[in-house]
Amino acid sequence: MATLQSVRDKAGLRSLQGKGAGAWLDAIPTSTKLGIDSGNFCLALHVRLGCHMPLSSQTSQCECSQNLDEDGFHLLTCKTGGGPVWSHNAITAVWADCLTSLSILHHVELRDHYANSNDRPDISVFDALSGATYDLDISLAHQWRQDIVGRAAKQDGMAAEK
């Protein structure tokens, strides 16, 4: 096996060793909304295996004006134009669809939910029996995110625990 040169390489390997890291490979979609097309599946395998990403040559910069790297890692972690926003919104949509299919009253990103604050939950769930409201927040952590890559390189599955 090649020598792991960078902290990012080590973080990627440690992430693969975390409990349940490969569970998505065994998952059987129970709905068409939970499936993954072949292009995204190949991209996910590229990330999992630490391969170079097949990026379009159409652009060399992200929406945030930062240059794209050949591995595509910037796009995986950029909060402006990359995967975290897309992934967050997709996961929120799946949860909302599940709640709808169960006829559970909910709102997605309800504005003005908290007084004197711009914060809003990703999903607010209303319990008709008790009258209580439960707020859900979808959080994603990627092992190559700048604020955790150093710790992720030292501990198996650290990003998944955050």
Residue frames as qw, qx, qy, qz and C-alpha x, y, z in Angstrom:
[[0.000, 0.889, 0.458, 0.000, 0.00, 0.00, 0.00],
 [0.363, 0.616, -0.042, 0.697, 1.28, 3.47, -0.84],
 [0.350, -0.213, -0.488, 0.771, 2.49, 5.66, 1.98],
 [0.060, -0.870, -0.485, -0.068, -0.13, 8.08, 3.25],
 [0.460, 0.272, -0.049, 0.844, 1.42, 11.47, 2.65],
 [0.119, -0.421, 0.001, -0.899, -1.12, 13.99, 3.79],
 [0.236, 0.058, 0.668, -0.704, -3.36, 14.57, 6.79],
 [0.651, 0.228, -0.076, -0.720, -6.26, 14.41, 4.33],
 [0.608, 0.212, -0.742, -0.189, -5.19, 10.91, 3.19],
 [0.168, 0.044, -0.869, 0.464, -4.97, 9.74, 6.79],
 [0.411, 0.135, 0.386, -0.815, -8.36, 11.27, 7.61],
 [0.687, 0.218, -0.376, -0.583, -9.89, 9.46, 4.64],
 [0.515, 0.134, -0.845, 0.055, -8.48, 6.09, 5.71],
 [0.017, 0.028, 0.749, -0.661, -9.54, 6.58, 9.33],
 [0.541, 0.138, 0.089, -0.825, -13.02, 7.56, 8.18],
 [0.677, 0.157, -0.614, -0.374, -13.31, 4.28, 6.27],
 [0.403, 0.061, -0.861, 0.304, -12.49, 2.40, 9.48],
 [0.310, -0.123, 0.416, -0.846, -15.27, 3.98, 11.53],
 [0.289, 0.246, 0.894, -0.240, -18.25, 1.92, 12.65],
 [0.446, 0.660, 0.560, -0.228, -20.87, 1.78, 9.90],
 [0.042, -0.599, 0.328, 0.730, -18.71, 3.67, 7.38],
 [0.075, 0.136, -0.796, -0.585, -19.65, 1.33, 4.56],
 [0.342, 0.343, 0.785, -0.387, -23.27, 0.74, 5.55],
 [0.451, 0.590, -0.007, -0.670, -24.52, 2.78, 2.60],
 [0.222, 0.370, -0.800, -0.418, -23.07, 0.14, 0.27],
 [0.019, -0.143, -0.987, 0.069, -25.45, -2.47, 1.74],
 [0.320, 0.357, 0.416, -0.772, -28.52, -0.22, 1.91],
 [0.158, 0.360, 0.820, 0.416, -31.48, -1.21, -0.21],
 [0.172, -0.025, -0.002, -0.985, -33.60, 1.82, -1.17],
 [0.175, 0.402, 0.857, -0.270, -37.20, 1.46, -0.04],
 [0.333, 0.831, 0.326, -0.304, -38.34, 4.28, -2.30],
 [0.653, 0.561, 0.184, 0.475, -37.18, 5.78, -5.60],
 [0.053, -0.954, 0.092, -0.282, -36.33, 8.97, -3.68],
 [0.639, -0.669, 0.378, 0.044, -33.80, 7.03, -1.62],
 [0.902, 0.236, 0.214, 0.292, -31.96, 5.58, -4.61],
 [0.230, -0.734, 0.343, 0.540, -28.71, 6.81, -6.14],
 [0.748, 0.644, -0.049, -0.151, -28.06, 7.11, -9.86],
 [0.927, 0.078, 0.021, 0.367, -24.99, 5.48, -11.39],
 [0.386, 0.690, -0.141, 0.596, -23.11, 8.76, -11.85],
 [0.370, -0.744, 0.274, -0.484, -23.45, 9.75, -8.19],
 [0.950, -0.293, 0.109, 0.003, -22.70, 6.19, -7.09],
 [0.799, 0.338, -0.084, 0.491, -19.42, 6.28, -9.06],
 [0.078, 0.751, -0.215, 0.620, -18.61, 9.68, -7.56],
 [0.690, -0.621, 0.198, -0.314, -19.28, 8.32, -4.06],
 [0.971, -0.065, 0.046, 0.225, -16.97, 5.38, -4.75],
 [0.524, 0.602, -0.170, 0.578, -14.26, 7.78, -5.97],
 [0.276, -0.751, 0.268, -0.536, -14.52, 9.63, -2.66],
 [0.890, -0.406, 0.143, -0.153, -14.55, 6.42, -0.61],
 [0.932, 0.089, 0.061, 0.347, -11.48, 5.04, -2.39],
 [0.355, -0.748, 0.158, 0.538, -9.60, 8.36, -2.38],
 [0.602, 0.289, 0.504, 0.548, -9.37, 8.45, -6.18],
 [0.055, -0.164, 0.174, 0.969, -9.04, 11.58, -8.30],
 [0.407, 0.566, 0.556, -0.453, -12.42, 13.03, -9.13],
 [0.371, 0.327, 0.603, 0.627, -13.52, 13.28, -12.75],
 [0.026, 0.669, 0.298, -0.680, -14.23, 17.01, -12.80],
 [0.505, 0.781, 0.346, 0.123, -15.60, 19.04, -15.66],
 [0.541, -0.045, 0.127, 0.830, -13.03, 21.16, -17.46],
 [0.070, 0.799, 0.436, 0.409, -15.67, 23.86, -17.88],
 [0.234, -0.909, 0.076, -0.335, -14.52, 25.76, -14.82],
 [0.631, 0.197, -0.551, 0.509, -11.50, 25.96, -12.57],
 [0.025, -0.206, 0.460, -0.863, -13.11, 27.94, -9.76],
 [0.131, -0.476, -0.843, 0.215, -15.86, 27.32, -7.26],
 [0.097, -0.828, -0.413, -0.365, -18.72, 29.76, -6.69],
 [0.527, -0.803, -0.103, 0.258, -16.74, 30.96, -3.64],
 [0.317, 0.908, -0.275, 0.018, -13.89, 32.02, -6.01],
 [0.518, -0.559, 0.642, 0.090, -11.46, 29.41, -4.68],
 [0.409, 0.456, -0.704, -0.359, -9.58, 27.31, -7.24],
 [0.952, -0.076, 0.048, -0.291, -10.76, 23.73, -7.65],
 [0.299, -0.541, 0.781, 0.089, -8.32, 20.93, -6.90],
 [0.446, 0.259, -0.748, -0.419, -7.92, 17.89, -9.14],
 [0.116, -0.073, -0.962, 0.234, -9.24, 15.62, -6.41],
 [0.352, -0.514, -0.514, -0.590, -12.50, 17.52, -6.07],
 [0.432, -0.329, -0.682, 0.490, -12.08, 17.80, -2.32],
 [0.029, 0.051, 0.148, -0.987, -12.92, 21.51, -2.27],
 [0.479, -0.182, -0.423, -0.747, -16.35, 20.78, -3.77],
 [0.584, -0.295, -0.755, 0.039, -16.99, 18.15, -1.12],
 [0.437, -0.416, -0.526, 0.600, -16.49, 20.62, 1.72],
 [0.072, 0.121, 0.078, 0.987, -17.35, 24.10, 0.35],
 [0.108, 0.507, 0.707, -0.481, -20.40, 25.53, 2.06],
 [0.238, 0.525, -0.078, -0.813, -20.96, 28.01, -0.78],
 [0.606, 0.438, -0.360, -0.559, -21.02, 25.93, -3.93],
 [0.229, 0.329, -0.915, -0.041, -20.30, 22.39, -2.94],
 [0.486, -0.145, -0.849, -0.145, -21.65, 19.15, -1.65],
 [0.104, -0.172, -0.741, 0.640, -22.53, 20.07, 1.94],
 [0.384, 0.209, 0.127, -0.890, -25.42, 22.34, 0.90],
 [0.604, 0.115, -0.580, -0.535, -26.70, 19.84, -1.67],
 [0.423, -0.043, -0.890, 0.168, -26.35, 16.90, 0.76],
 [0.069, 0.157, 0.592, -0.787, -28.00, 18.81, 3.61],
 [0.503, 0.195, -0.048, -0.840, -30.97, 19.78, 1.46],
 [0.591, 0.090, -0.722, -0.347, -31.34, 16.26, 0.04],
 [0.293, -0.099, -0.872, 0.379, -31.32, 14.68, 3.53],
 [0.233, 0.191, 0.393, -0.869, -33.80, 17.28, 4.79],
 [0.572, 0.160, -0.346, -0.726, -36.09, 16.48, 1.83],
 [0.503, -0.002, -0.861, -0.072, -35.95, 12.73, 2.53],
 [0.089, -0.179, -0.756, 0.623, -36.90, 13.29, 6.18],
 [0.375, 0.222, 0.122, -0.892, -39.73, 15.62, 5.15],
 [0.580, 0.108, -0.608, -0.532, -41.00, 13.04, 2.65],
 [0.366, -0.084, -0.902, 0.211, -40.94, 10.34, 5.33],
 [0.091, 0.231, 0.566, -0.786, -42.91, 12.54, 7.73],
 [0.485, 0.203, -0.194, -0.829, -45.42, 13.36, 4.98],
 [0.541, 0.042, -0.783, -0.306, -45.89, 9.67, 4.13],
 [0.302, -0.214, -0.840, 0.397, -46.64, 9.04, 7.82],
 [0.201, -0.754, -0.438, -0.447, -49.13, 11.96, 7.88],
 [0.529, -0.521, -0.323, 0.587, -47.09, 13.75, 10.54],
 [0.128, 0.970, 0.174, 0.115, -47.59, 17.51, 10.53],
 [0.650, -0.367, 0.114, 0.656, -44.29, 19.35, 9.95],
 [0.312, 0.947, -0.002, -0.072, -42.72, 22.41, 8.37],
 [0.803, 0.106, 0.061, 0.583, -39.36, 22.65, 6.62],
 [0.399, 0.065, -0.053, 0.913, -37.18, 25.65, 7.55],
 [0.162, -0.828, -0.532, -0.070, -39.96, 27.54, 9.26],
 [0.296, 0.433, -0.113, 0.844, -38.98, 31.21, 9.28],
 [0.286, -0.514, 0.192, -0.786, -39.44, 33.37, 12.40],
 [0.755, -0.272, -0.596, -0.035, -39.64, 30.19, 14.48],
 [0.583, -0.371, -0.408, 0.597, -37.49, 31.64, 17.26],
 [0.056, -0.973, -0.222, 0.007, -38.24, 35.13, 18.53],
 [0.102, -0.945, 0.282, 0.134, -35.52, 37.72, 17.85],
 [0.505, -0.403, 0.698, 0.309, -33.36, 35.24, 15.94],
 [0.538, 0.511, -0.429, -0.515, -32.63, 34.37, 12.32],
 [0.107, -0.221, 0.969, -0.013, -32.04, 30.76, 13.34],
 [0.783, 0.082, -0.040, -0.615, -34.51, 28.22, 12.09],
 [0.640, -0.184, 0.745, -0.031, -34.76, 24.48, 12.47],
 [0.064, 0.172, -0.797, -0.576, -34.45, 22.35, 9.35],
 [0.436, -0.338, -0.719, -0.423, -37.72, 20.62, 10.22],
 [0.320, -0.173, 0.518, -0.774, -40.30, 21.39, 12.92],
 [0.368, -0.203, -0.883, -0.208, -42.48, 18.41, 13.83],
 [0.431, -0.291, 0.207, -0.829, -45.79, 18.95, 15.60],
 [0.133, -0.116, -0.970, 0.166, -47.21, 16.33, 17.97],
 [0.396, -0.395, -0.377, -0.738, -50.98, 16.62, 17.69],
 [0.660, -0.445, -0.605, 0.025, -51.58, 14.59, 20.86],
 [0.551, -0.465, -0.346, 0.600, -49.43, 16.59, 23.24],
 [0.126, 0.980, 0.152, 0.011, -49.26, 19.89, 21.35],
 [0.535, -0.627, 0.323, 0.465, -45.46, 19.77, 21.58],
 [0.594, 0.783, -0.178, -0.052, -43.13, 20.87, 18.81],
 [0.795, -0.339, 0.340, 0.371, -39.87, 19.07, 18.07],
 [0.326, 0.879, -0.261, -0.231, -37.18, 20.80, 16.06],
 [0.914, 0.015, 0.273, 0.301, -34.79, 18.76, 13.92],
 [0.089, 0.880, -0.365, -0.291, -31.43, 20.01, 12.70],
 [0.941, 0.283, 0.058, 0.176, -29.59, 18.13, 9.94],
 [0.204, -0.862, 0.429, 0.179, -25.82, 18.35, 10.45],
 [0.916, 0.364, -0.090, 0.146, -23.13, 16.99, 8.16],
 [0.380, -0.782, 0.450, 0.204, -19.46, 16.44, 8.94],
 [0.848, 0.496, -0.170, 0.075, -16.96, 15.51, 6.25],
 [0.839, -0.369, 0.038, 0.398, -13.58, 14.11, 7.23],
 [0.579, 0.237, 0.143, 0.767, -11.81, 16.62, 4.97],
 [0.112, -0.930, -0.235, -0.258, -13.53, 19.68, 6.42],
 [0.372, 0.605, -0.375, 0.596, -10.79, 22.07, 7.54],
 [0.391, -0.612, 0.352, -0.590, -11.95, 22.32, 11.13],
 [0.861, -0.297, 0.330, -0.248, -11.85, 18.53, 11.70],
 [0.811, 0.470, -0.348, 0.002, -9.36, 17.02, 9.23],
 [0.152, 0.586, -0.695, 0.387, -6.50, 16.99, 11.78],
 [0.540, -0.232, 0.637, -0.499, -8.57, 15.14, 14.39],
 [0.899, 0.265, 0.059, -0.345, -10.10, 12.85, 11.74],
 [0.603, 0.561, -0.563, 0.069, -6.59, 11.73, 10.74],
 [0.018, 0.427, -0.782, 0.454, -5.96, 10.48, 14.30],
 [0.432, 0.036, 0.736, -0.520, -9.22, 8.70, 15.20],
 [0.018, 0.190, 0.904, 0.382, -11.27, 6.10, 13.34],
 [0.117, -0.622, -0.735, -0.245, -14.73, 7.42, 12.43],
 [0.220, -0.341, -0.355, 0.842, -14.23, 10.77, 14.16],
 [0.157, -0.021, -0.283, -0.946, -16.13, 12.82, 11.55],
 [0.449, -0.352, -0.722, -0.390, -19.18, 10.57, 11.91],
 [0.435, -0.447, -0.656, 0.425, -19.24, 11.14, 15.66],
 [0.140, -0.153, -0.133, 0.969, -19.36, 14.93, 15.37]]
